[in-house]
Amino acid sequence: MIRYFQKALADIRSNRFLNLITMVTISLSILMVSLCLLFFENLDRIMDGWNQEGRAMVYLVPEFSTQMRPELASAITHMDGVVQVTFVSKDQALARLKNQMAGSTRFLDTLEKNPLPHAFEIQIQTREGFESVAAVVRQIESLDLVESVEYNQKWLARMLDLFQLFRLIGYVVCALFLLIAFFITASTVRLVFHSRQSEVEIMRLVGATDRFIKMPFYVTGLIQGAVGGILGLMILFAAYLAACSGISQSMGNLFHLDVRFLSVTAMGGVWVVSTFLGWFGCYLSLRQLLK
Amino acid sequence: MNLDTGKNAIIRLFNVTKHYGGKPALHNVSLDIEPGEFVFISGPSGAGKSTLLKVLYLAETVSDGQILIDGMNLSRISPARLPFLRRRFGMVFQDFKLIPTLTVFDNVALALEVAGKNPSFIRKKVRHVLRITGMEKKAHMLPPTLSGGEQQRVAVARAVAGDPDIILADEPTGSLDQVSARRVLEILLAYHKKGGTILVASHHLQQLQTVVTGRSIVLEKGRLISATRLEPYAT
């Protein structure tokens, strides 16, 4: 095996340019793939965070009076999945609105009557998914004193559907980039093989088996894939660091975006896929060339 | 012509015919070669000398007839077994067939590496054959930096390194000056004296005949037209 490894390194040295092109191509493909992964990993985490909040506003009918509050609050609190129930009176709601619309509240002062309803702000357990949340919401909506329920997470569900579509597109893009890397590797092997045709013939004449001839190519493919994978991840990490500092400088005050780099498992996976790709390109090319 | 020299023959050809696009390169050649024989194959260009060697190491397959190597029928050899057959041969070519990117040492070592020998054995053996071929001091040089005679000595060193049963040499001295040719022949002769079987295809039969006892086979237009015993007439 050491001999094959040494031979592969010698081959890489003697075909520097071709091997460099292959490694760069693999690294760019891996960069795109890992960029997609980075996006999806962070998106999943951010969506999870949003999802866990699970808030809903329960607006009450105009006939509701504060005497009815304990009974209704208890009914809602005892429902499965309801974590917290907070009463928001119509006066509190108006105060909140004024607070949120700071500077543009003059028209609110002209109101003769507070138009806002009494409400309950509730927090719902979302671990079991949107369906269970929707069931709780439906249950609350069916109560007599409830006018309507505004469930803020509905938009999140719609966004998740949209992100599933993005994810699908992402997978297709990843597959395309991996395919490109595969074809480049396979083509490089073909070129190197053709440039060493006479050497291979001599090896065969002295009794080399196909395995003996193929092994250095396989090891070369593995090295190309492994190095290409590491390069791709390194480029992504550098870009991530640069982007993070850019985001924190320009938008740090506006949003709190906790963008994290790929997990160790994801990086390991990307590296293994890249290494496998290098080998597989060699394998298929040689299978055809050494028929 | 059938030279049936006995059933212990290491190489047996039965009515071997080889066509290249309808043109016969070998026609109905039958021949037995005993272990330890030195066989000269001569004849004009296009007589089929190289083709005869090629069908022996299966660089070409025969169009008709049978070849047995030590009782093994070549027509029944699977592609997977072919490398093992070839390790029984040491081959020397007029154009040397050395790998230009490998050093002299590595070119010779290749014959042992393909056979899976261990590195320490390879080092020892390669040094030994380079010493007997007089190429020890040039072990780390690349073939293109050597003269033709030196390259051919490296090729012969590679051929004998694996202690093959048979050496097939196709015009081994064809492109060499007299001194270099003589050195190459001496190495082949030393191998022959140790009991090795050698087949040499050459135009320069006289040069070869001066040093060794053997058998001369003459081919013409793919046919075996004569086979005679030779004694060295000069030493």
HADDOCK unambig.tbl for C-alpha pairs under 7 A between the chains (distance, minus, plus):
assign (segid A and resid 199 and name CA) (segid B and resid 99 and name CA) 5.80 0.50 0.50
assign (segid A and resid 202 and name CA) (segid B and resid 97 and name CA) 6.41 0.50 0.50
assign (segid A and resid 204 and name CA) (segid B and resid 83 and name CA) 6.88 0.50 0.50
assign (segid A and resid 205 and name CA) (segid B and resid 86 and name CA) 6.68 0.50 0.50
assign (segid A and resid 206 and name CA) (segid B and resid 86 and name CA) 6.25 0.50 0.50
assign (segid A and resid 206 and name CA) (segid B and resid 87 and name CA) 6.23 0.50 0.50
assign (segid A and resid 206 and name CA) (segid B and resid 111 and name CA) 5.70 0.50 0.50
assign (segid A and resid 207 and name CA) (segid B and resid 83 and name CA) 4.06 0.50 0.50
assign (segid A and resid 207 and name CA) (segid B and resid 84 and name CA) 6.15 0.50 0.50
assign (segid A and resid 207 and name CA) (segid B and resid 86 and name CA) 4.90 0.50 0.50
assign (segid A and resid 207 and name CA) (segid B and resid 87 and name CA) 4.97 0.50 0.50
assign (segid A and resid 207 and name CA) (segid B and resid 114 and name CA) 6.27 0.50 0.50
assign (segid A and resid 208 and name CA) (segid B and resid 83 and name CA) 5.67 0.50 0.50
assign (segid A and resid 208 and name CA) (segid B and resid 114 and name CA) 4.87 0.50 0.50
assign (segid A and resid 209 and name CA) (segid B and resid 83 and name CA) 5.59 0.50 0.50
assign (segid A and resid 212 and name CA) (segid B and resid 114 and name CA) 6.77 0.50 0.50
